[in-house]
Amino acid sequence: VQLQAFGGGLVQPGGSLTLSCVASGSALSISNMDWSRQAPGKERELVATIARGGVTNYADFVAGRFTISRDNTKNTLYLQMNSLKPEDTAVYYCSAGPPGLRPRPYWGQGTQVTVSS
């Protein structure tokens, strides 16, 4: 299984950005997918998760601002980020695995998101 994340960059506070993660592997191995992030000097934290059927969960700090989605026909995971704040600055990682298995066994390389004026 391989995951490759795209779409990071520099954005101003209040702006928007969409991350993508292209996955290869069996449907079971990428059944549940997450976005996590790690800011400098901080531990990695879970941002959002989505099951193959579309059920989603969000961390409180992004609820209402971020939307996780997936296109199973393209094996692609997305994270639409709106109303970005400087504290959203981090390396964002996608991950995947079978239902109920944590930590996720498969991880992408990460993409940097910087929110700054």
C-alpha beads as a LAMMPS data file, in Angstrom:
LAMMPS data file: protein, C-alpha beads

117 atoms
116 bonds

1 atom types
1 bond types

-500.0 500.0 xlo xhi
-500.0 500.0 ylo yhi
-500.0 500.0 zlo zhi

Masses

1 110.0

Atoms # bond

1 1 1 0.000 0.000 0.000
2 1 1 1.294 3.441 -0.928
3 1 1 -0.145 6.843 -0.055
4 1 1 0.945 10.112 -1.608
5 1 1 -0.292 13.466 -0.337
6 1 1 -0.515 16.653 -2.402
7 1 1 -1.777 20.177 -2.149
8 1 1 0.044 21.833 0.705
9 1 1 1.314 25.371 0.466
10 1 1 1.274 28.878 1.879
11 1 1 -2.101 30.507 2.483
12 1 1 -3.235 33.636 4.280
13 1 1 -5.345 33.471 7.427
14 1 1 -8.980 33.020 6.495
15 1 1 -8.042 31.338 3.238
16 1 1 -8.765 27.883 1.888
17 1 1 -6.747 24.926 0.704
18 1 1 -7.560 21.417 -0.466
19 1 1 -5.289 18.472 0.204
20 1 1 -5.411 15.242 -1.786
21 1 1 -4.040 11.807 -1.038
22 1 1 -3.817 9.139 -3.722
23 1 1 -3.772 5.576 -2.408
24 1 1 -2.859 2.275 -3.964
25 1 1 -3.838 -1.043 -2.421
26 1 1 -6.728 -3.344 -1.748
27 1 1 -10.103 -1.958 -0.750
28 1 1 -9.763 -3.513 2.709
29 1 1 -6.292 -2.126 3.336
30 1 1 -7.484 1.429 2.640
31 1 1 -10.987 0.995 4.035
32 1 1 -10.653 3.672 6.719
33 1 1 -8.635 6.784 6.025
34 1 1 -7.481 9.705 8.152
35 1 1 -5.842 13.078 7.965
36 1 1 -3.484 13.884 10.830
37 1 1 -1.130 16.790 11.384
38 1 1 2.006 17.621 13.293
39 1 1 3.078 21.139 14.117
40 1 1 6.683 21.979 15.064
41 1 1 7.409 20.920 18.623
42 1 1 4.049 19.230 19.032
43 1 1 2.755 15.698 18.887
44 1 1 0.901 14.402 15.856
45 1 1 -2.858 14.820 16.201
46 1 1 -5.809 13.320 14.385
47 1 1 -7.731 15.838 12.268
48 1 1 -10.470 13.826 10.590
49 1 1 -11.361 10.284 9.650
50 1 1 -13.619 8.716 7.034
51 1 1 -14.797 5.159 6.518
52 1 1 -15.190 3.598 3.113
53 1 1 -18.945 4.092 3.286
54 1 1 -18.522 7.795 4.013
55 1 1 -19.031 8.071 7.769
56 1 1 -16.855 10.909 9.051
57 1 1 -15.491 12.191 12.346
58 1 1 -13.640 15.407 13.105
59 1 1 -11.464 16.794 15.838
60 1 1 -13.184 19.589 17.710
61 1 1 -10.599 22.121 16.600
62 1 1 -11.515 21.731 12.893
63 1 1 -15.223 20.920 13.055
64 1 1 -17.172 23.272 10.797
65 1 1 -14.044 24.437 8.975
66 1 1 -12.602 21.271 7.427
67 1 1 -14.339 18.623 5.333
68 1 1 -12.934 15.156 4.706
69 1 1 -14.167 13.230 1.684
70 1 1 -13.103 10.414 -0.591
71 1 1 -13.612 9.152 -4.109
72 1 1 -13.424 5.380 -3.959
73 1 1 -13.373 5.094 -7.751
74 1 1 -10.115 7.040 -7.768
75 1 1 -8.757 5.771 -4.420
76 1 1 -8.332 9.411 -3.447
77 1 1 -8.830 11.105 -0.114
78 1 1 -9.443 14.843 0.231
79 1 1 -9.353 17.458 2.953
80 1 1 -11.056 20.747 2.175
81 1 1 -9.802 23.348 4.631
82 1 1 -11.615 26.658 5.019
83 1 1 -11.197 29.605 7.399
84 1 1 -7.602 28.615 7.990
85 1 1 -5.825 29.938 11.075
86 1 1 -2.114 30.320 11.828
87 1 1 -2.452 27.494 14.352
88 1 1 -3.410 25.165 11.483
89 1 1 0.193 25.382 10.284
90 1 1 1.596 21.853 10.285
91 1 1 2.677 18.937 8.168
92 1 1 -0.470 17.083 7.177
93 1 1 -0.393 13.313 6.753
94 1 1 -2.868 10.896 5.236
95 1 1 -3.110 7.380 6.556
96 1 1 -5.160 4.270 5.906
97 1 1 -5.972 0.851 7.251
98 1 1 -8.627 -1.796 7.826
99 1 1 -11.534 -0.913 10.120
100 1 1 -10.647 -0.818 13.811
101 1 1 -6.886 -1.093 13.355
102 1 1 -4.931 1.679 15.093
103 1 1 -2.490 3.075 14.680
104 1 1 -3.127 3.039 10.928
105 1 1 -0.533 0.808 9.258
106 1 1 -0.121 2.886 6.097
107 1 1 1.043 6.501 5.953
108 1 1 1.831 9.048 3.286
109 1 1 4.881 11.296 3.286
110 1 1 3.151 14.460 4.511
111 1 1 2.533 17.838 2.927
112 1 1 3.348 21.187 4.538
113 1 1 0.553 23.687 5.168
114 1 1 1.603 27.153 6.309
115 1 1 -0.982 29.760 7.289
116 1 1 0.618 33.167 7.488
117 1 1 0.154 36.712 6.290

Bonds

1 1 1 2
2 1 2 3
3 1 3 4
4 1 4 5
5 1 5 6
6 1 6 7
7 1 7 8
8 1 8 9
9 1 9 10
10 1 10 11
11 1 11 12
12 1 12 13
13 1 13 14
14 1 14 15
15 1 15 16
16 1 16 17
17 1 17 18
18 1 18 19
19 1 19 20
20 1 20 21
21 1 21 22
22 1 22 23
23 1 23 24
24 1 24 25
25 1 25 26
26 1 26 27
27 1 27 28
28 1 28 29
29 1 29 30
30 1 30 31
31 1 31 32
32 1 32 33
33 1 33 34
34 1 34 35
35 1 35 36
36 1 36 37
37 1 37 38
38 1 38 39
39 1 39 40
40 1 40 41
41 1 41 42
42 1 42 43
43 1 43 44
44 1 44 45
45 1 45 46
46 1 46 47
47 1 47 48
48 1 48 49
49 1 49 50
50 1 50 51
51 1 51 52
52 1 52 53
53 1 53 54
54 1 54 55
55 1 55 56
56 1 56 57
57 1 57 58
58 1 58 59
59 1 59 60
60 1 60 61
61 1 61 62
62 1 62 63
63 1 63 64
64 1 64 65
65 1 65 66
66 1 66 67
67 1 67 68
68 1 68 69
69 1 69 70
70 1 70 71
71 1 71 72
72 1 72 73
73 1 73 74
74 1 74 75
75 1 75 76
76 1 76 77
77 1 77 78
78 1 78 79
79 1 79 80
80 1 80 81
81 1 81 82
82 1 82 83
83 1 83 84
84 1 84 85
85 1 85 86
86 1 86 87
87 1 87 88
88 1 88 89
89 1 89 90
90 1 90 91
91 1 91 92
92 1 92 93
93 1 93 94
94 1 94 95
95 1 95 96
96 1 96 97
97 1 97 98
98 1 98 99
99 1 99 100
100 1 100 101
101 1 101 102
102 1 102 103
103 1 103 104
104 1 104 105
105 1 105 106
106 1 106 107
107 1 107 108
108 1 108 109
109 1 109 110
110 1 110 111
111 1 111 112
112 1 112 113
113 1 113 114
114 1 114 115
115 1 115 116
116 1 116 117
